[in-house]
Amino acid sequence: MWDRVLLWFIAPLGGEVGALCAHCEQICLLAATSGAAATCTVLRPRQHPQDRPSSGSSVPRRQLSLLASAPPTMASKKLMNSVAGCADDALAGLVACNPNLQLLQGYRVALRSDLDSLKGRGQGRPYDSRGRLSILPDPSPGFIGKGMLTGVIAGAVFTAPAVGSILAAIRVVAQAGTAGILLIVKNYTGDRLNFGLAREQARAEGIPVEMVVIGDDCAFTTVRKTGRRGLCGTVLIHKVAGALAEAGVGLKEITERVSVVAKAMGTLGVSLSFCSVPGSSKPTFNLAADEVELGLGIHGEAGVRRIKMATADQIVTLMLDHMTNSSSVSHVSVQSGSSVVLMVNNLGGLSVLELGIVADAAVRTLEGRGVKVARALVGTFMSSLEMPGLSLTLLLVDEPLLKLIDAETTASAWPNMPKVSVTGRKRTRAAPSRPSEAPDFTTEGLISKRMALVLERVCTTLLDLEEYLNALDRVSGDGDCGTTHSRAARAIQEQLREGPPPASPAKMLSQLSLLLLEKMGGSSGALDSLWAAGQELQALRHPNANLFHILTKAVESAEAAAQATKDMTAGAGRASYINSMKLDQPDPGAVAAAAILRAILEVLQNLESL
């Protein structure tokens, strides 16, 4: 996705104001932080003087030496044709897949394909210009459409769009019969400079242009010369501005109302690792395996503080505490009773799994503080290439502002949210009732206690084997076989804590099968091992059969069969898709099945000896 946005509002001559939005990039990169102090930042030579931290935030010399000695980290691979043409190719691809978009010939500008239809209409259309490329499926051109943006102006990766491209976009929209332009600019030096120059040139040509600078960053706790950075909250400003323009509101009023809304929101980012710029062999910053970067921007730059890796709940709590701390100059005044729009934004490389976990934590934490979550947006709205991180945005809202957030738009990337509050909604439905079970007339006593001992030993065995089974499964599958069996073991242990197992073997096995079907999930390659053991256990049908002798032979057969699987060619499962030359380890499911049988044998032998 593209990560900074400027909005131009345009209306037909003599009519009301519409909207044009442009998204740009910062010219230079910020440097890495040491992580020792909350405000320590190492400067890079390309950093603008205005963007540098105050003298009190420099890194102590001993910390600089630690940074210098950190092991180099390889930048990630990129799927592209050329470094120089990657932004153009990406924009062209997005336009090629959306019939509602067109490229402006000779410029990195995408427009609504129905731009000419706006002439003479009394309501405006938004226009988006963004300056950085994302590899994710929700890039800025997705925000083009009725009720939001009219186009996109792109720069190179992490670079503000050229003044010429901005001017060309202004002119083409103005020549379509509009009366005014509002630039909504993220607060970065390159953005303000290039769009400011384009604005003045356009004004000299007689085109009415206004500009609003958005800064929603909550990272810094003290006043900075350059102000707060523009982050993902700008997308909400685009939506509000687009809705106002679509409603025919005038340029002056849109400018004023958007400025007020921008002061009522804040954003904070966190990342588990770095990103890398196309063509560079170095990451934008280095981060230890047990560290998390807090307060970073959207151009690959490091943040303002490093913290130790923690749970999702702990990190979300820390972020919300930081964002709402009244002692910070950049805080959002969210308190018990407040109503907010929440944005959980993927910075590029976070999995959908993690994004859902964070969203749940954010909603629970806010509601636990008495904050009403009026709307929640979860997805990739403004990214930083492949950075595995996220940002949280809070916007204080009332009913009139919510109506603008909810206003209709044809922009494909804007989420189709229900127009109802998140807080106060019933989120669970009662589970279906289970069929009544037949009563167990078997006395429990000693038999039930022995079954419990066997099950406990099986569970302990599986938990001890978790990492080994996962290691085997990484060769032939997705590396979760041990985790799957551990999940089953913990479910059985939880069941045992609730009460002893049924004394009836048939009923106990029935309960176990239902429990594992519900809790275990996945599949296992245990069939070969179980089949081999089953052949031996058939002997138990004979009168006067010796249980321990037969069970011992069954365990030995299961273990031999498990080892034999390393010489087999997989015919099903994930292993069937892997080159057989790489499969030189026994099947983890078969190993687990053999281990279960041996655990049962050993417990029974111990009980027999008592």
QUIBELWO-V314222 format. One record per residue. N is the residue number from 0. RES is the residue in three letters. PHI is phi in radians with two decimals (* if undefined). PSI is psi as a letter, one per 20 degrees, with the letter a starting at -180 (* if undefined). Layout:
N_RES_PHI_PSI, N_RES_PHI_PSI
//
This chain:
0_MET_*_r, 1_TRP_-1.69_q, 2_ASP_-2.01_j, 3_ARG_-2.46_q, 4_VAL_-2.30_p, 5_LEU_-2.14_p, 6_LEU_-1.98_p, 7_TRP_-1.98_p, 8_PHE_-1.81_p, 9_ILE_-2.27_p, 10_ALA_-2.27_q, 11_PRO_-1.04_q, 12_LEU_-0.98_p, 13_GLY_1.38_i, 14_GLY_-1.88_a, 15_GLU_-1.53_a, 16_VAL_-1.54_p, 17_GLY_-1.85_b, 18_ALA_-2.53_p, 19_LEU_-2.31_p, 20_CYS_-2.20_p, 21_ALA_-2.22_p, 22_HIS_-2.05_p, 23_CYS_-2.22_a, 24_GLU_-2.28_q, 25_GLN_-1.32_q, 26_ILE_-1.26_h, 27_CYS_-2.13_r, 28_LEU_-1.73_q, 29_LEU_-1.50_r, 30_ALA_-1.71_r, 31_ALA_-1.30_q, 32_THR_-1.93_q, 33_SER_-1.44_h, 34_GLY_1.57_i, 35_ALA_-1.34_g, 36_ALA_-1.99_q, 37_ALA_-1.19_h, 38_THR_-2.10_j, 39_CYS_-1.46_p, 40_THR_-2.43_p, 41_VAL_-1.57_p, 42_LEU_-1.50_q, 43_ARG_-1.84_q, 44_PRO_-1.02_h, 45_ARG_-1.46_i, 46_GLN_-1.26_p, 47_HIS_-1.15_q, 48_PRO_-0.99_h, 49_GLN_-1.14_h, 50_ASP_-1.61_i, 51_ARG_-1.31_q, 52_PRO_-1.21_r, 53_SER_-1.16_r, 54_SER_-1.07_h, 55_GLY_-1.30_i, 56_SER_-1.86_j, 57_SER_-1.28_q, 58_VAL_-1.47_p, 59_PRO_-1.00_q, 60_ARG_-1.03_h, 61_ARG_-1.13_h, 62_GLN_-1.27_h, 63_LEU_-1.08_h, 64_SER_-1.16_h, 65_LEU_-1.14_g, 66_LEU_-1.11_g, 67_ALA_-1.16_h, 68_SER_-1.60_j, 69_ALA_-1.12_q, 70_PRO_-1.13_q, 71_PRO_-1.14_q, 72_THR_-2.04_p, 73_MET_-1.31_p, 74_ALA_-1.27_q, 75_SER_-1.38_q, 76_LYS_-1.32_q, 77_LYS_-2.23_p, 78_LEU_-1.65_o, 79_MET_-2.72_r, 80_ASN_-1.56_g, 81_SER_-2.74_q, 82_VAL_-1.15_g, 83_ALA_-1.11_h, 84_GLY_-1.81_j, 85_CYS_-1.13_g, 86_ALA_-1.16_g, 87_ASP_-1.12_g, 88_ASP_-1.12_g, 89_ALA_-1.14_g, 90_LEU_-1.11_g, 91_ALA_-1.09_h, 92_GLY_-1.15_h, 93_LEU_-1.17_h, 94_VAL_-1.21_h, 95_ALA_-1.07_h, 96_CYS_-1.61_i, 97_ASN_-2.24_o, 98_PRO_-1.08_i, 99_ASN_-1.50_j, 100_LEU_-2.10_q, 101_GLN_-2.42_q, 102_LEU_-1.57_q, 103_LEU_-1.54_o, 104_GLN_-0.99_p, 105_GLY_1.55_i, 106_TYR_-2.40_q, 107_ARG_-1.47_m, 108_VAL_-2.34_p, 109_ALA_-2.00_q, 110_LEU_-2.25_r, 111_ARG_-1.10_p, 112_SER_-1.24_i, 113_ASP_-1.77_k, 114_LEU_-0.95_h, 115_ASP_-1.12_h, 116_SER_-1.28_i, 117_LEU_-1.39_i, 118_LYS_-1.09_p, 119_GLY_1.41_j, 120_ARG_-1.58_q, 121_GLY_-1.49_j, 122_GLN_-2.27_q, 123_GLY_-1.59_r, 124_ARG_-2.34_p, 125_PRO_-1.29_q, 126_TYR_-2.38_p, 127_ASP_-1.99_p, 128_SER_-2.17_p, 129_ARG_-2.14_q, 130_GLY_-1.95_j, 131_ARG_-2.44_q, 132_LEU_-1.57_q, 133_SER_-2.15_q, 134_ILE_-1.63_j, 135_LEU_-1.61_r, 136_PRO_-1.41_j, 137_ASP_-2.15_l, 138_PRO_-1.29_r, 139_SER_-1.02_h, 140_PRO_-1.01_i, 141_GLY_-1.17_i, 142_PHE_-1.59_j, 143_ILE_-1.41_p, 144_GLY_2.78_r, 145_LYS_-0.99_p, 146_GLY_1.50_j, 147_MET_-2.53_e, 148_LEU_-2.02_q, 149_THR_-1.79_i, 150_GLY_-3.09_a, 151_VAL_-2.33_p, 152_ILE_-2.02_o, 153_ALA_-1.91_q, 154_GLY_-1.81_a, 155_ALA_-1.23_r, 156_VAL_-1.04_p, 157_PHE_1.03_k, 158_THR_-2.36_p, 159_ALA_-1.11_q, 160_PRO_-1.04_q, 161_ALA_-1.18_q, 162_VAL_-1.00_h, 163_GLY_-1.08_g, 164_SER_-1.16_h, 165_ILE_-1.12_g, 166_LEU_-1.09_g, 167_ALA_-1.07_g, 168_ALA_-1.16_g, 169_ILE_-1.03_g, 170_ARG_-1.15_g, 171_VAL_-1.16_h, 172_VAL_-1.29_g, 173_ALA_-1.09_g, 174_GLN_-1.22_i, 175_ALA_-1.37_i, 176_GLY_1.83_k, 177_THR_-1.80_r, 178_ALA_-2.01_i, 179_GLY_-2.90_q, 180_ILE_-2.36_p, 181_LEU_-1.97_p, 182_LEU_-1.61_p, 183_ILE_-1.82_o, 184_VAL_-1.96_p, 185_LYS_-1.23_q, 186_ASN_-1.39_n, 187_TYR_-2.39_q, 188_THR_-0.99_g, 189_GLY_-1.08_h, 190_ASP_-1.12_g, 191_ARG_-1.10_h, 192_LEU_-1.16_g, 193_ASN_-1.18_g, 194_PHE_-1.29_h, 195_GLY_-1.14_g, 196_LEU_-1.12_g, 197_ALA_-1.12_h, 198_ARG_-1.08_g, 199_GLU_-1.13_g, 200_GLN_-1.11_g, 201_ALA_-1.14_h, 202_ARG_-1.08_h, 203_ALA_-1.11_h, 204_GLU_-1.55_j, 205_GLY_1.56_j, 206_ILE_-1.64_p, 207_PRO_-1.18_p, 208_VAL_-2.38_p, 209_GLU_-2.09_r, 210_MET_-2.47_p, 211_VAL_-2.11_p, 212_VAL_-1.77_p, 213_ILE_-1.80_p, 214_GLY_-2.35_o, 215_ASP_-2.01_j, 216_ASP_-1.24_p, 217_CYS_-1.78_j, 218_ALA_-1.17_g, 219_PHE_-1.52_p, 220_THR_-1.62_i, 221_THR_-2.10_r, 222_VAL_-1.14_p, 223_ARG_-2.06_q, 224_LYS_-1.01_h, 225_THR_-1.56_i, 226_GLY_1.41_a, 227_ARG_-1.44_q, 228_ARG_-1.26_q, 229_GLY_-1.51_p, 230_LEU_-2.26_b, 231_CYS_-1.12_h, 232_GLY_-1.00_h, 233_THR_-1.05_h, 234_VAL_-1.07_h, 235_LEU_-1.16_h, 236_ILE_-1.13_g, 237_HIS_-1.04_g, 238_LYS_-1.16_g, 239_VAL_-1.13_g, 240_ALA_-1.12_g, 241_GLY_-1.10_g, 242_ALA_-1.15_g, 243_LEU_-1.12_g, 244_ALA_-1.12_g, 245_GLU_-1.10_h, 246_ALA_-1.43_i, 247_GLY_1.46_k, 248_VAL_-1.26_q, 249_GLY_-1.26_r, 250_LEU_-1.01_g, 251_LYS_-1.09_g, 252_GLU_-1.19_h, 253_ILE_-1.06_g, 254_THR_-1.03_g, 255_GLU_-1.18_g, 256_ARG_-1.22_h, 257_VAL_-1.14_h, 258_SER_-1.11_h, 259_VAL_-1.17_g, 260_VAL_-1.07_g, 261_ALA_-1.08_h, 262_LYS_-1.41_i, 263_ALA_-1.84_k, 264_MET_-2.47_r, 265_GLY_-2.67_q, 266_THR_-2.39_q, 267_LEU_-2.42_p, 268_GLY_-1.89_q, 269_VAL_-2.55_q, 270_SER_-2.43_q, 271_LEU_-1.53_i, 272_SER_-2.82_a, 273_PHE_-1.72_r, 274_CYS_-2.15_r, 275_SER_-2.39_q, 276_VAL_-1.36_p, 277_PRO_-0.91_p, 278_GLY_1.60_i, 279_SER_-1.71_q, 280_SER_-1.60_i, 281_LYS_-2.05_q, 282_PRO_-1.24_r, 283_THR_-1.26_h, 284_PHE_-2.82_r, 285_ASN_-1.85_q, 286_LEU_-2.49_p, 287_ALA_-1.17_q, 288_ALA_-1.09_h, 289_ASP_-1.80_j, 290_GLU_-2.05_q, 291_VAL_-2.26_p, 292_GLU_-1.62_p, 293_LEU_-1.94_p, 294_GLY_1.39_k, 295_LEU_-1.55_r, 296_GLY_-1.65_b, 297_ILE_-2.07_j, 298_HIS_-2.18_k, 299_GLY_1.43_i, 300_GLU_-1.33_q, 301_ALA_-1.23_r, 302_GLY_-1.64_b, 303_VAL_-1.82_i, 304_ARG_-2.76_q, 305_ARG_-2.00_p, 306_ILE_-2.19_r, 307_LYS_-1.32_q, 308_MET_-0.99_p, 309_ALA_-2.53_a, 310_THR_-1.27_r, 311_ALA_-1.05_g, 312_ASP_-1.05_g, 313_GLN_-1.17_g, 314_ILE_-1.19_g, 315_VAL_-1.10_g, 316_THR_-1.05_g, 317_LEU_-1.06_g, 318_MET_-1.10_g, 319_LEU_-1.18_h, 320_ASP_-1.06_g, 321_HIS_-1.12_g, 322_MET_-1.21_h, 323_THR_-1.88_j, 324_ASN_-1.20_o, 325_SER_-1.15_i, 326_SER_-1.38_i, 327_SER_-1.60_p, 328_VAL_-1.20_i, 329_SER_-1.84_j, 330_HIS_-1.30_q, 331_VAL_-1.75_p, 332_SER_-1.39_m, 333_VAL_-1.68_p, 334_GLN_-2.53_r, 335_SER_-0.97_p, 336_GLY_1.72_i, 337_SER_-1.23_q, 338_SER_-2.05_p, 339_VAL_-2.34_q, 340_VAL_-1.72_p, 341_LEU_-1.88_p, 342_MET_-2.04_p, 343_VAL_-1.91_o, 344_ASN_-1.91_p, 345_ASN_-1.38_p, 346_LEU_-1.38_j, 347_GLY_2.42_g, 348_GLY_-2.13_j, 349_LEU_-1.41_q, 350_SER_-1.29_q, 351_VAL_-1.07_h, 352_LEU_-0.99_g, 353_GLU_-1.15_h, 354_LEU_-1.08_g, 355_GLY_-1.14_g, 356_ILE_-1.09_g, 357_VAL_-1.16_g, 358_ALA_-1.05_g, 359_ASP_-1.07_g, 360_ALA_-1.10_g, 361_ALA_-1.15_g, 362_VAL_-1.12_g, 363_ARG_-1.08_g, 364_THR_-1.16_g, 365_LEU_-1.10_g, 366_GLU_-1.13_h, 367_GLY_-1.13_h, 368_ARG_-1.69_j, 369_GLY_1.45_j, 370_VAL_-1.60_p, 371_LYS_-1.52_p, 372_VAL_-1.56_o, 373_ALA_-1.30_g, 374_ARG_-2.51_q, 375_ALA_-2.35_p, 376_LEU_-1.97_p, 377_VAL_-2.23_p, 378_GLY_2.83_a, 379_THR_-1.87_o, 380_PHE_-1.91_h, 381_MET_-2.69_o, 382_SER_-1.97_r, 383_SER_-2.24_m, 384_LEU_0.95_c, 385_GLU_-1.72_k, 386_MET_-1.09_p, 387_PRO_-1.45_m, 388_GLY_-2.67_a, 389_LEU_-2.67_r, 390_SER_-2.31_q, 391_LEU_-1.93_p, 392_THR_-2.15_p, 393_LEU_-2.10_p, 394_LEU_-2.14_o, 395_LEU_-1.22_p, 396_VAL_-2.34_q, 397_ASP_-2.16_a, 398_GLU_-1.11_g, 399_PRO_-1.03_h, 400_LEU_-1.22_h, 401_LEU_-1.07_h, 402_LYS_-1.11_h, 403_LEU_-1.24_h, 404_ILE_-1.08_h, 405_ASP_-1.46_i, 406_ALA_-1.00_q, 407_GLU_-1.10_q, 408_THR_-2.58_q, 409_THR_-1.68_j, 410_ALA_-1.10_p, 411_SER_-1.20_h, 412_ALA_-1.53_i, 413_TRP_-1.32_p, 414_PRO_-1.16_q, 415_ASN_-1.48_m, 416_MET_-1.45_q, 417_PRO_-1.12_p, 418_LYS_-1.53_l, 419_VAL_-2.40_q, 420_SER_-1.19_q, 421_VAL_-1.26_g, 422_THR_-1.23_p, 423_GLY_1.66_i, 424_ARG_-1.55_q, 425_LYS_-1.32_p, 426_ARG_-1.84_i, 427_THR_-2.28_q, 428_ARG_-2.13_q, 429_ALA_-1.06_q, 430_ALA_-1.20_q, 431_PRO_-1.14_q, 432_SER_-1.25_q, 433_ARG_-1.54_q, 434_PRO_-1.06_q, 435_SER_-1.12_q, 436_GLU_-1.62_q, 437_ALA_-1.19_q, 438_PRO_-1.12_q, 439_ASP_-1.68_o, 440_PHE_-1.56_j, 441_THR_-1.41_p, 442_THR_-1.19_q, 443_GLU_-1.39_f, 444_GLY_0.87_c, 445_LEU_-1.12_h, 446_ILE_-1.08_g, 447_SER_-1.10_h, 448_LYS_-1.13_h, 449_ARG_-1.14_g, 450_MET_-1.08_h, 451_ALA_-1.11_g, 452_LEU_-1.11_g, 453_VAL_-1.10_g, 454_LEU_-1.14_h, 455_GLU_-1.08_g, 456_ARG_-1.16_h, 457_VAL_-1.07_g, 458_CYS_-1.11_g, 459_THR_-1.07_g, 460_THR_-1.07_g, 461_LEU_-1.16_h, 462_LEU_-1.14_h, 463_ASP_-1.16_h, 464_LEU_-1.56_j, 465_GLU_-0.93_g, 466_GLU_-1.18_h, 467_TYR_-1.13_g, 468_LEU_-1.13_h, 469_ASN_-1.09_g, 470_ALA_-1.11_g, 471_LEU_-1.10_h, 472_ASP_-1.26_h, 473_ARG_-1.16_h, 474_VAL_-1.35_h, 475_SER_-2.01_i, 476_GLY_-2.62_c, 477_ASP_-1.87_j, 478_GLY_1.36_k, 479_ASP_-2.12_j, 480_CYS_-1.06_g, 481_GLY_-1.12_g, 482_THR_-1.11_g, 483_THR_-1.10_g, 484_HIS_-1.19_h, 485_SER_-1.15_h, 486_ARG_-1.05_g, 487_ALA_-1.13_g, 488_ALA_-1.09_g, 489_ARG_-1.17_h, 490_ALA_-1.13_g, 491_ILE_-1.16_g, 492_GLN_-1.08_g, 493_GLU_-1.10_h, 494_GLN_-1.12_h, 495_LEU_-1.17_h, 496_ARG_-1.18_h, 497_GLU_-1.35_i, 498_GLY_2.83_r, 499_PRO_-1.21_q, 500_PRO_-1.24_q, 501_PRO_-1.05_q, 502_ALA_-1.29_h, 503_SER_-1.28_o, 504_PRO_-0.99_h, 505_ALA_-1.10_g, 506_LYS_-1.21_h, 507_MET_-1.08_g, 508_LEU_-1.12_h, 509_SER_-1.13_g, 510_GLN_-1.12_g, 511_LEU_-1.10_g, 512_SER_-1.12_g, 513_LEU_-1.14_g, 514_LEU_-1.10_g, 515_LEU_-1.23_h, 516_LEU_-1.08_h, 517_GLU_-1.45_h, 518_LYS_-1.79_h, 519_MET_-1.39_g, 520_GLY_1.20_r, 521_GLY_1.19_a, 522_SER_-2.45_r, 523_SER_-2.48_q, 524_GLY_-1.61_k, 525_ALA_-1.45_i, 526_LEU_-1.05_g, 527_ASP_-1.06_g, 528_SER_-1.16_g, 529_LEU_-1.17_h, 530_TRP_-1.11_g, 531_ALA_-1.11_g, 532_ALA_-1.15_h, 533_GLY_-1.06_h, 534_GLN_-1.07_g, 535_GLU_-1.25_h, 536_LEU_-1.21_i, 537_GLN_-1.01_h, 538_ALA_-1.15_i, 539_LEU_-1.15_i, 540_ARG_-1.24_h, 541_HIS_-1.31_q, 542_PRO_-1.07_q, 543_ASN_1.06_k, 544_ALA_-1.17_q, 545_ASN_-1.57_o, 546_LEU_-0.96_g, 547_PHE_-1.22_h, 548_HIS_-1.13_g, 549_ILE_-1.21_g, 550_LEU_-1.14_h, 551_THR_-1.10_g, 552_LYS_-1.11_h, 553_ALA_-1.12_g, 554_VAL_-1.14_g, 555_GLU_-1.10_h, 556_SER_-1.16_g, 557_ALA_-1.13_g, 558_GLU_-1.18_h, 559_ALA_-1.15_g, 560_ALA_-1.13_h, 561_ALA_-1.09_g, 562_GLN_-1.16_h, 563_ALA_-1.22_i, 564_THR_-1.15_h, 565_LYS_-1.24_i, 566_ASP_-1.77_j, 567_MET_-1.61_q, 568_THR_-1.75_p, 569_ALA_-1.17_p, 570_GLY_-1.89_i, 571_ALA_-2.68_r, 572_GLY_1.36_a, 573_ARG_-1.13_h, 574_ALA_-1.11_h, 575_SER_-1.21_i, 576_TYR_-1.67_i, 577_ILE_-1.81_q, 578_ASN_-0.94_p, 579_SER_-1.07_h, 580_MET_-1.13_h, 581_LYS_-1.59_i, 582_LEU_-1.65_n, 583_ASP_-2.08_j, 584_GLN_-2.13_q, 585_PRO_-1.13_q, 586_ASP_-1.16_p, 587_PRO_-1.13_h, 588_GLY_-1.15_h, 589_ALA_-1.18_h, 590_VAL_-1.09_g, 591_ALA_-1.13_g, 592_ALA_-1.09_g, 593_ALA_-1.14_h, 594_ALA_-1.15_h, 595_ILE_-1.11_g, 596_LEU_-1.09_h, 597_ARG_-1.18_h, 598_ALA_-1.08_g, 599_ILE_-1.09_g, 600_LEU_-1.05_g, 601_GLU_-1.16_h, 602_VAL_-1.14_g, 603_LEU_-1.11_h, 604_GLN_-1.13_g, 605_ASN_-1.14_g, 606_LEU_-1.16_h, 607_GLU_-1.15_h, 608_SER_-1.40_i, 609_LEU_-1.28_*
//
